[in-house]
């Protein structure tokens, strides 16, 4: 029986992976803004030893752990460089994995087959989840790991605490935003403990395995960042580690945080209006969180007035996971992509609340009505796609001389660097240079040498003139070549003219000390 059970799981997983791959294939090639900025550049830099050579070529996100982006990069540029449809099929596998986990979680907590199916489909068709199928945002894979940990806790508690801790630590290592789910998962472990002795023992196991998995998944990258910048999370926490080459930046994005007391209390009711920059850069409409918010309110009132029986431990663990993770997400990010593990569980959450108030047949009908209502009212996010006959960089690209220094102005340009980079070339994003830190001294010293220098920009060249003037450089007329791309129409690579005397004079006046720290200063 156990062998048949495992075989059924394997067959179901294979079926879901096929569905995810085909769904991704129907969506065309991913071309989202973050992919253009760093999702391709970060693994490229890590695999080609450019970590200490370039400077913020993909923004500060290019220094995040690139491990999660490497499979897509390898498939696109190494394994299947001329087969974009195969790359798209591979990119859909994480969604298939997530769908498998969500269906297993629904069966465990809902029980009734049809109600469980409707509940799982309600979450998996959310505006964020569907829009990210086949993309490099990595929220789907992270959600799969987090929810697999939750599934292990609520279904195989006694035998899965160590595995759940490992999955949680790995998720955080791959994407630091997953740290908001550590406390909710730890609480689920505590809820499932049948005795206090088990509680403390398994809390220790969960903590230890989480820390070990995080160390394995992130440690190698933290060591590399320390070697180059003396900061294992560069450029984050640069004040704590006194990283010499870290610009003064605040990576905390506050554009999506609630703006009023009403939004803090009932934010899900506000993003069903379909406006942009309310939990997302793009406009979206999704009622799932609003329905889950109402269900949580009804469950809280029912439990307080004792009109609802306390749910069994697995259901209570799910409720804890959602009710605790949501306010943490709200206070830290309020970016809907980072709440994807919660979005795919909204259907399960609502149906488990309905089961406490209605008969089995009624719950199944209500679950179907919930699914239909969400499908009709949802407006998915559009992140940007291109056809299979297109490439992010098209045609011949200019060939950089060996040892060229390329100053960058504008974003996103990381995907262009992947095509332009040559042996010994270095890319420096002037937008992230502080007013007077060591890195400006390095740029001036390099410009003073007899190396060819260029400007890479996706803005009018005149916008870069003030920044270039600080280094005693400028762009001459007719010195630019266009880099063709279907997602951006104004990318240019321009040869820079320099006045060596002016550069050296400015260098001596403003910077007396030699740069310290990173290999980039060599």
N, C-alpha and C positions, 0 to 999 in steps of 0.2 A: 504494500500500500504506500509506503514511503517513497519507493522508487517511482510508482505511478504519479504520485503527487509532485515529485521533482520534475518528471518528464512533462507534466501538464504545465508547470511553471515555465519551463524552457520553451515549449511550443508557444505559449501565450506571449512570452517576451519576444520571441522571434517575430510573431505576427505584429506586435506593436511596433517593433523596430522597422518593419517593412512599411507600415502605415506612416510612421514619422518620416521615413526617407521619401516616400511618394508625395507626401504633403509638402515637404521642402522642395522637391523637384518642381511642383506646380507653382511655387512662389518666385522662381527665377533666382538670379545670382544676388547675393547680399552686397549692398553698397552703402551701408549706413555711415553716419558721420564719424562715429568712434572707430569703425574699421578703417576709414580713410586716415584717421589721425594716428592710432597706435595699435590696433589689434593685429595688423600685419607687420608694422615696424618693430614692435616689442620682441616677438620671437625671432625676427630677422636679426636684430641687434644682438640678442643673446646667443644665437647660433653662429654668428659671424664675428664675434669678438669686438663689437662696436660699443659696448657698454661704457668704456672709458674714453672712447674716441669722439663720439658725438655729444652734443649738449642740448637736451630737451627737444630733440628733433621731432618727437611725437608728443610733446607736452609732458606734464608731470606724470600722467598715467603710464607713459612708456617705461617708468621705473617700477611699476607694479609687477608682481610675479607673472611671467609670461607663460607658465606651464600650461595653463588652460587654453591658451591660444595656439600652442604649437601643433596640435593635431590638424587644425584647419590650415595653418600655414604650410605644413608638410604636404597635405593633400593637394593644395592649390599650386604650389611651386615646385614640389619634388616628385610626388607620386603620380599626379594626374594634371600636369601643367597645361595640357591641350584637351582636357575633357571636363569642361565646366559642369556638365550634367552629373557626372560621377561625383564631383566635389559637392554639388548640391545634395545628392543622395546621402553622402556621408554626413553632411551638416545637419540632416534631419534625424539622425540616430539619437541624439540626446533627448529630443521630444518623445520619441518612441519609448525610451527608457523611463522618462517621467510619467507618461501615460500609463505604463504598466504598473508603476508604483502607486499612482493615484487610484487605479482600479482595485488594486489589492487592498489599499487602505479603506476604500469605500465598502468593499465586501466584508472586511473585518468589523467595521463600526456600524454600518447600516444593516447588514444581514440580508434583507429581502433582495433577491437578485435584480429585479427591474428597478426598484427604488435606488439601489446602489449604482446601477448603470447610469440612470438619469443624473444622480448626484455627481458622479465622476465627470460625466460629459459637461455638466454645467460649469464646473471649475476649469476644465481643460479648454473650453471655448472662450475664455476671458479675453478682453481686449489686448492685454499685455502678452499673454501666453501665445495666442495664435499669431500675433504680429512678430514674435521673436523666433518662430520656427525657421530653422535654416540660417539664423544670423550668428554673429560672433559676440553677442552681448554676454553670453555665458551664464545668464541668470537661470536658464532652463536646466543646465547641467548642475549648477549649484543647488537649485531647488530639488532636483532628483536625489542628490546625496543627502540633503537635510531631511526630506520626507522618507527616504529609505531608513534613515536612523529612527525617525518617529514610528514607522511601521514595525521595525524590529522591537522597539520598546513596548508598543501596545499589543503586539501579536506573539512575540517570542521573548517576553521580558527577561526571564531568568537566564536565558542563553544568549542574549543579544546586547547586553549593556555595554560590553567591551567593544563590540562591533559598532554600536551606535555612537559611542564616544569617538572611535576612530573616524567614522564618516563625518561627524561634526567637525572634528579638527581638520580633516582634509578639506572640507568645504571652505572653512575659514582661510586655510593656506592658499587655496586657489583664488578665492575672492574675499577680500577682507570685509566686505559689507555683510557677509554671512555671519559675522560675529554677533549680530542682533538675535540670532536664534539659539545661542548657547544656553542662556538662562531658561527660555521656554522648553528646550529639550531636557535640561537638567531637572526642571520641575516635573516633566512627564515621567522621568525615571523615578522621582520621589513618590509620585502618585501611584505608580504601579507596584511599589514595594509593599508586600503583604505584612511586613513586620519592621520595627525600628532597627533591628539588627541588620536586616537586608538593606534598609535605607542608607545607613552610613557606609556599609561595605560597598554597595553599588555606586554610591556617590563618589567614593574614592576611585573605583575602577573607571567610571565615566570620565572623571577629571584627568586621571593619568593617561588613559588612551587618547583623549582629545589632545592633550599636550604633546604626546609622542607623535601622533599623526600630523599635527601642525608643524612640529620640528622637521619631520621627514619631508613634508610637502613644501615648506617655505625655507627651511634652514639653508639649503644650497644657495638660494637666491639672496638671503640675508647676508651670507658670507661674502658673496660677490660684491654686494653693495657696500659692505664694510671695507673691503679691500680698496675700492675705488673712491669712496666718499666718506668713510668713517661714520656711516649711519646705516644700520641694517634695514631701515624702512625709508631711505632717501626718496624724495625730499621731505617726507613727513617727519615730524618730531626733530627737525634740524636744530631747534633751540636747545633741546635736551642733549643731543649728541654733539653739538657745536660743529656741524658739518661745514667745512670752509667754502664749498661751492654751491650751497643751497640758496636759491633766491628767496626773497621775502614774499611768500605766497600763503594764502589760506585756502586749502583744498576743500573746505566745507562749503558745499553748495546750499545756500539758504533761499534760493529763488522759489522753492516749492513748499516751504514750510507754511503752515496756516497763518493767516493774516488777521484773524479776529477770534474772539472767544467762541463765536458760533462755529467757526471752522475747526477750532481745537476740539470741540465737543462732538460735532457731527460732520467731520470732513467728508466722509463717503457720500453724503447727500449733495455735495458741491461739485464733484467731478462727473456727475451724471449729466451735467449741462453741456458737455462737449467743448469746453474752452481749453485753449492751450495754456501752458505754464501753470496748470493746476495738477500737480503730481506727475506731469509729463511735459516735455518740450513740445510735443505735437498734440493737437486736439483729440480727445477720445471721449467715448460715452460708454459707461459700464455700470449696471445696477447691482452687480454681485456683492460688492462691499457694503452698499447701502442695505441690501436685504439681510446680509450677515449681521450688520449693526443692529437692525431692528430685531433679528432673532436673538442676539445676545441680550438686548434690553428685555425682551419677553422672558427669556430664560432666567435672567437675574431677578425680575419681579416675581416669577413663579416660584423660584427657590426661596426667596425671602418670605413670601406669604404662604409657603408650604403647600402651594397648589400643584407643585411639580415634585416628583420624587427625585432624590439625588441619583444622577446617572451612574452606571457601573464604571469601574476604574478606567477601562480603555477609552470610553467616550469622554469621561472627565479629563483624561490626559490630553485629548484633542482640544477640548474647550480651553483648557489652561494654555496650551500651545498658541492658540489663536488670540485669546483675550490678553495674554501677556506680550506676545510678539508685536501685536498691532500698535500699542502705545509707544513701545520702544522704537519701532520703525517711524512712527509719527514724529517723535521728538528728535531723532537723529537724522533722518533723511527726508521723509515724505515724498520720495521718488517712487512711483508705482512699480517700476521694474524690480526694485529691491524687495518688494513685497510679493513677488511671484509665488513663493511657497504658500503664502496665505491665500492668494487669489485662487489657486487650483483646489484649495480645501474649502472654499466658501459653500459650494453645493453640498458637500458632506456635512458641514457644520449646520446649515439650515435644516437639512433633512433629519439629522439626529435630534434637533430641537423639536421639529414637528412630530417625531415619533413619541415624544413625551405627552402630547396633547391629543393625538388623533389615532384612529384605528389603522391597522396595517393597509387595508385596501385604499383608504382615504389618503394615506401618506404617499402611496405609489402614484395616485392621480395628481396629488399636489406636487410631487417631484417632477412629473412630466410637465405640468403647467409651468413650474419654475424654469425648467430647461427651455421651453418654447419662448417664454417671456424674455429670458436673457438673450436668446439668439436673435429675437426680433429687434430688441432695443440696443444691442451692443454696436458700437462703432469702433473697430480696431484702429490701432495706431499705424501710420505709414512711415516706416523708417528709411525707405529708399532702396530700390532694386534696379538692376540693369538686365538686359536681355542676354541670353547665352551666346549671342554673336558679338557681344561687346566685351571690352576689357577696360579695367580701371585706367590704365595708361595705354593709349593706342598709338600706332605708328612708331617710327624711329624716334628714339630719345637722344638728346645731345650726349656726347661722350665726354665725360670729365677727364682732364689730365690727372695723372697720378699725383697724389699729394695735394689736390685742390682743397681750398677752404671755401665752404658754401655758407653764406649768411642767409638765414631764413626769416621771412616776414609774413605772418598770417598763418592760418590754420583752417582746415586740416591739410597737412602736406606729408605726413609720415609715409603714406603709400607711394608717393613720388620718390622719396628717398630710397625706398627699396629698389626701384628701377635705376636710379641715377648713381648710386654709391659705387665707387671703384676702389682699388687698392690704395690705401693711404689717404683717401679723402676724408674730410671731416665736416660735419654739418652742425651749425650753431644757430639756435633760435634766438634772435635778438629780442623777441617779445618777452622772453623770460629772464633776460639779463637785468639785474638790479642796477641802481644808479651808479654805485661806486664799489662793487665788490671785486674779489680777485679775478673773477671770470672775465671782466672787461679788460683787465691788464693782460690776460692771456690772449684775448682776441687782438689787441693792439700789437703784441709782440709777434703774433703769427702774420698779421698783415704787413708788418715791417720786413718780413723775410721775402725772398724772391719766389714765392709760391703763387700760382694763379688763384685768383679769388673771384667768387661769383655771388650773385643774389638770386635766391629762389623765393618767389612770392606768388600769391594768388590774388593780390590786390593791385591797383594801379601803381606803377613803379614810383610815381611821385610821392606816394604815401610813405615810402621807405627812405626818402631823401634825408629827413632830419636825423634818423638813426644812423644812416651811413656817414653823414657829415661828422658825427661825433668821433668817428674813426679816421677822418681825413680821407674819405673815399666818396665816389659818386658813380653813377651809371651814365655812360656815354650814349649818344644817339645811335640807333641802329645796332646796339650791342646785345639785344635780347632775342631769344628764340622761344617760341611757344611750345609748351608741353601739352599735347592733346589728351583730353579726358572727357568721357561722356557725362561725368558728374560735376565737373567744374570747367568753365570756359575761359578762365583768365589766368592760367598758370604760366609763368614765364621764368626762364633761366637767363640771367643777364651777366655779362662780364663786367667786373668792377674796375674802375680806374683808381689808381692810388697815387698819392704824393708822399713818397717815403720820408722826406724830411719833416713834413707836417705830422705824420704818424709817429715818428720817433720823438719829435718835440712834445707832442701831447702825451706820449707814453712817459717821458721823463718827468714832466710837470705834475701829473696826476697820480702816478703810481711809482713809489720808490722801492717797495719791497718786491721780492720774488714770490710767485704764487706757491702756496703750500697745498699738500694733500694729493688730490686725485691724479691718476695717470694722465688725465686729460691735460694737465698743466705741463707735461713733459714736452 
